[in-house]
Amino acid sequence: MPSIFWIGCGFAALIALGTAIVGARSNTMTFASGAAMGLFMGFMLAFPLIAIGLSSS
């Protein structure tokens, strides 16, 4: 796999971790809902990098 693929995966993981922490600290949101929202947002934001990495392998 090219490095651009792993950069996209790392980007998505950082976003998911960040929103999970924010969700855990929030009064109206839980860790699980923050992690789910972060996984979705992270994948959508990193999708172009992941797609380029997959297509060039």
C-alpha positions in Angstrom: 0.0 0.0 0.0 1.3 3.5 -0.8 1.9 5.9 2.1 -0.9 8.2 1.0 -3.4 5.4 2.0 -1.9 5.2 5.5 -1.9 9.0 5.9 -5.6 8.9 5.1 -6.2 6.1 7.6 -4.2 8.0 10.3 -6.1 11.2 9.6 -9.4 9.4 10.0 -8.2 7.7 13.2 -7.1 11.0 14.8 -10.5 12.6 14.0 -12.3 9.7 15.5 -10.2 9.7 18.6 -10.6 13.5 19.0 -14.4 13.4 18.8 -14.6 10.4 21.1 -12.7 12.4 23.8 -14.9 15.4 23.2 -18.0 13.1 23.5 -16.7 11.6 26.7 -16.2 15.0 28.3 -19.6 16.4 27.2 -22.7 16.5 29.3 -25.1 15.7 26.5 -23.1 13.2 24.4 -21.5 9.9 25.2 -18.1 8.4 24.3 -19.8 5.9 21.9 -21.8 8.6 20.0 -18.7 10.8 19.8 -16.7 7.9 18.4 -19.4 7.0 15.9 -19.7 10.5 14.7 -15.9 10.8 14.5 -15.6 7.6 12.5 -18.1 8.9 10.0 -16.6 12.4 9.8 -13.0 11.0 9.6 -13.8 8.6 6.9 -15.6 11.2 4.8 -12.8 13.7 5.2 -10.0 11.2 4.5 -11.8 9.3 1.7 -10.0 11.1 -1.2 -6.6 10.1 0.3 -7.7 6.5 0.9 -9.2 6.2 -2.6 -6.0 7.5 -4.2 -4.0 5.1 -2.1 -6.2 2.1 -3.1 -6.2 3.0 -6.8 -2.5 3.4 -7.1 -1.6 0.1 -5.4 
